[in-house]
Amino acid sequence: MSTTLWSTLAPPAPPTEPLRGERTADVAIVGAGYSGLSTALHLAEAGASAVVLEADEIGSGASGRNNGQVIPTLTRHDPDAIQKRYGEPWGGRFLKLLVGSADLVYERIRRHGMDCDGVQNGWIQPAHSPGRVNLARRRVEQWAKHGAPVEFLERDRLTELTGISGYHGGWLNRSGGHVNPLALARGLARAALSAGAVIHERSPAIGLVADRGAWRVTTPDGAVRARRVLLATAAYTDDVAPDLKRSIVPVRAYQMATRPLGDNLRKLILAGNHAVSDTRMDLRFFHYDRAGRLVSGGSLALPVMAEERMTRQVARRLAQAFPELGEPSFDFLWSGLIGMTPDRLPRIYRLADGIHAWIGCNGRGVALATALGRDMAALLRGAPEADMPLPVTAPEPIFAQALLAKLGRAALPYYRWRDSREIG
Ligand SMILES: Cc1cc2nc3c(=O)[nH]c(=O)nc-3n(C[C@H](O)[C@H](O)[C@H](O)COP(=O)(O)OP(=O)(O)OC[C@H]3O[C@@H](n4cnc5c(N)ncnc54)[C@H](O)[C@@H]3O)c2cc1C
């Protein structure tokens, strides 16, 4: 795994061994990110045996590489749209899960004493145009109806809380915040192991075959036989599950961290230690790590000269948002893959009897994946599919997925054009 900021700050991962030989379990889980680990933790706590197979290291996918913002919403869909899309009972259930998702993350952090720099001071979404201020008001109204601890922020209040420039107002969800994301993944792994789950790193699943009423998940040096399988491989899904791979477009996103800021700047910039991400489709986002670095990032339509271009882009955007900062210098740059669906909504899939997956975080998976682990564990222990917070369907292949995966962020110029237009 290449060096990320988070790997220099996180406590070490619990030691695990690659799988050697055959073993059996109630559930085999492929992938040790938040989805696989949270599901394993809930399964083990309920007395079911779970074996997690990870191709690389715990948190080496998006879970250890993300920005660490704990955001209890989706990127695009607001509560009315979610309810319209799913109807009942799904709409109400899914909204309940989203509203409680950040609290669930922080409750788990406290309960298991995870050393992951968890800060629950709230998540703020500044509005980048006057029309987006109306959007922020609508978001507050809609989330408040579902019990979320939200508040509209006039421009002056937004500036007072964050010191940010160039925005017109915004809104706050007090249950959100930020974490060291890799340390959260390692904390979930440690909690799952203590509860009785088994994790094998450097154990890629390379085959998945039916075996006398169960499934056999093979790795280079062994196999797990289980009645139920969860594919928790998200944007890193490989050819072991071709139908799942075709249902998602992996998109590369870059992360950067500045040098630690001095106390004088920290009194002016994000003094309340909030997590912030704005209303743009080409998102601008910021929060502090434990050493006072600003952690931000962005995307490129084409990944050429990525380091130079990202550095220029992120430096310019940080200086626009926080003019006191001047021209920032950076300590870290890294990247990871986000799993996108065409409509920006997540899916729970049944790939065959006994094989399930959830996929499509669309960039908002820290809270969602951790919270969904509870429901996926219930499903894998035999709860009816009809009781899930989202409909359980067959995978939906995306037209020209392989080409879209190669093109990456080709839609970025369109997003920037949309961001520059006003909405009602
Ligand atoms: C750069 C970036 C920034 C982001 N920022 C945020 C943010 O601030 N807030 C937020 O809410 N969300 C954010 N996200 C999204 C969030 O990180 C993801 O939604 C979440 O981590 C997904 O967790 P997961 O467990 O489903 O997948 P992952 O963490 O990606 O885990 C999948 C795992 O499966 C493993 N795997 C794949 N194939 C195999 C195989 N055949 N055998 C064994 N193992 C396999 C991979 O090695 C990987 O470890 C961001 C994502 C990225 C990439």
The ligand as an SDF file (V2000), in Angstrom:
LIG
                    3D

 53 58  0  0  0  0  0  0  0  0999 V2000
  -10.3210    9.1350   -2.3080 C   0  0  0  0  0  0  0  0  0  0  0  0
  -11.6320    8.7980   -1.6300 C   0  0  0  0  0  0  0  0  0  0  0  0
  -12.2200    9.7260   -0.7680 C   0  0  0  0  0  0  0  0  0  0  0  0
  -13.4320    9.4080   -0.1370 C   0  0  0  0  0  0  0  0  0  0  0  0
  -13.9100   10.2580    0.8300 N   0  0  0  0  0  0  0  0  0  0  0  0
  -14.9940    9.8960    1.5540 C   0  0  0  0  0  0  0  0  0  0  0  0
  -15.4360   10.6840    2.6420 C   0  0  0  0  0  0  0  0  0  0  0  0
  -14.7960   11.6640    3.0290 O   0  0  0  0  0  0  0  0  0  0  0  0
  -16.5800   10.3140    3.2760 N   0  0  0  0  0  0  0  0  0  0  0  0
  -17.2830    9.2060    2.9060 C   0  0  0  0  0  0  0  0  0  0  0  0
  -18.3150    8.9170    3.5040 O   0  0  0  0  0  0  0  0  0  0  0  0
  -16.8440    8.3870    1.9240 N   0  0  0  0  0  0  0  0  0  0  0  0
  -15.7250    8.6990    1.2520 C   0  0  0  0  0  0  0  0  0  0  0  0
  -15.2580    7.8550    0.2850 N   0  0  0  0  0  0  0  0  0  0  0  0
  -15.9720    6.5800    0.0560 C   0  0  0  0  0  0  0  0  0  0  0  0
  -15.6100    5.5270    1.1100 C   0  0  0  0  0  0  0  0  0  0  0  0
  -14.2150    5.4850    1.3100 O   0  0  0  0  0  0  0  0  0  0  0  0
  -16.1140    4.1560    0.6410 C   0  0  0  0  0  0  0  0  0  0  0  0
  -17.5000    4.2320    0.4070 O   0  0  0  0  0  0  0  0  0  0  0  0
  -15.9060    3.0350    1.6400 C   0  0  0  0  0  0  0  0  0  0  0  0
  -14.5940    3.0160    2.1240 O   0  0  0  0  0  0  0  0  0  0  0  0
  -16.2460    1.7010    0.9830 C   0  0  0  0  0  0  0  0  0  0  0  0
  -15.9220    0.6690    1.8830 O   0  0  0  0  0  0  0  0  0  0  0  0
  -16.0080   -0.8230    1.3840 P   0  0  0  0  0  0  0  0  0  0  0  0
  -15.6610   -1.6680    2.5220 O   0  0  0  0  0  0  0  0  0  0  0  0
  -17.3390   -1.0520    0.7510 O   0  0  0  0  0  0  0  0  0  0  0  0
  -14.9270   -0.9230    0.2100 O   0  0  0  0  0  0  0  0  0  0  0  0
  -13.2930   -0.8500    0.2710 P   0  0  0  0  0  0  0  0  0  0  0  0
  -12.8080   -0.1360    1.4780 O   0  0  0  0  0  0  0  0  0  0  0  0
  -12.8460   -0.3280   -1.0620 O   0  0  0  0  0  0  0  0  0  0  0  0
  -12.8910   -2.3540    0.4320 O   0  0  0  0  0  0  0  0  0  0  0  0
  -12.9180   -3.2980   -0.5970 C   0  0  0  0  0  0  0  0  0  0  0  0
  -11.8180   -4.3160   -0.3050 C   0  0  0  0  0  0  0  0  0  0  0  0
  -12.0060   -5.4660   -1.1170 O   0  0  0  0  0  0  0  0  0  0  0  0
  -10.7320   -5.9920   -1.3810 C   0  0  0  0  0  0  0  0  0  0  0  0
  -10.8280   -6.9180   -2.5160 N   0  0  0  0  0  0  0  0  0  0  0  0
  -11.1720   -6.6560   -3.7920 C   0  0  0  0  0  0  0  0  0  0  0  0
  -11.1860   -7.7950   -4.5200 N   0  0  0  0  0  0  0  0  0  0  0  0
  -10.8460   -8.7980   -3.6800 C   0  0  0  0  0  0  0  0  0  0  0  0
  -10.6930  -10.2070   -3.8250 C   0  0  0  0  0  0  0  0  0  0  0  0
  -10.8870  -10.8280   -4.9910 N   0  0  0  0  0  0  0  0  0  0  0  0
  -10.3530  -10.9330   -2.7380 N   0  0  0  0  0  0  0  0  0  0  0  0
  -10.1550  -10.3530   -1.5210 C   0  0  0  0  0  0  0  0  0  0  0  0
  -10.2850   -9.0190   -1.3320 N   0  0  0  0  0  0  0  0  0  0  0  0
  -10.6350   -8.2450   -2.3950 C   0  0  0  0  0  0  0  0  0  0  0  0
   -9.8740   -4.7700   -1.6560 C   0  0  0  0  0  0  0  0  0  0  0  0
   -8.4850   -5.0330   -1.5210 O   0  0  0  0  0  0  0  0  0  0  0  0
  -10.4150   -3.7970   -0.6020 C   0  0  0  0  0  0  0  0  0  0  0  0
   -9.6460   -3.8130    0.5960 O   0  0  0  0  0  0  0  0  0  0  0  0
  -14.0810    8.1650   -0.4030 C   0  0  0  0  0  0  0  0  0  0  0  0
  -13.4790    7.2460   -1.2750 C   0  0  0  0  0  0  0  0  0  0  0  0
  -12.2570    7.5450   -1.8770 C   0  0  0  0  0  0  0  0  0  0  0  0
  -11.6160    6.5410   -2.7850 C   0  0  0  0  0  0  0  0  0  0  0  0
  1  2  1  0
  2  3  1  0
  2 52  2  0
  3  4  2  0
  4  5  1  0
  4 50  1  0
  5  6  2  0
  6  7  1  0
  6 13  1  0
  7  8  2  0
  7  9  1  0
  9 10  1  0
 10 11  2  0
 10 12  1  0
 12 13  2  0
 13 14  1  0
 14 15  1  0
 14 50  1  0
 15 16  1  0
 16 17  1  0
 16 18  1  0
 18 19  1  0
 18 20  1  0
 20 21  1  0
 20 22  1  0
 22 23  1  0
 23 24  1  0
 24 25  2  0
 24 26  1  0
 24 27  1  0
 27 28  1  0
 28 29  2  0
 28 30  1  0
 28 31  1  0
 31 32  1  0
 32 33  1  0
 33 34  1  0
 33 48  1  0
 34 35  1  0
 35 36  1  0
 35 46  1  0
 36 37  1  0
 36 45  1  0
 37 38  2  0
 38 39  1  0
 39 40  1  0
 39 45  2  0
 40 41  1  0
 40 42  2  0
 42 43  1  0
 43 44  2  0
 44 45  1  0
 46 47  1  0
 46 48  1  0
 48 49  1  0
 50 51  2  0
 51 52  1  0
 52 53  1  0
M  END
$$$$
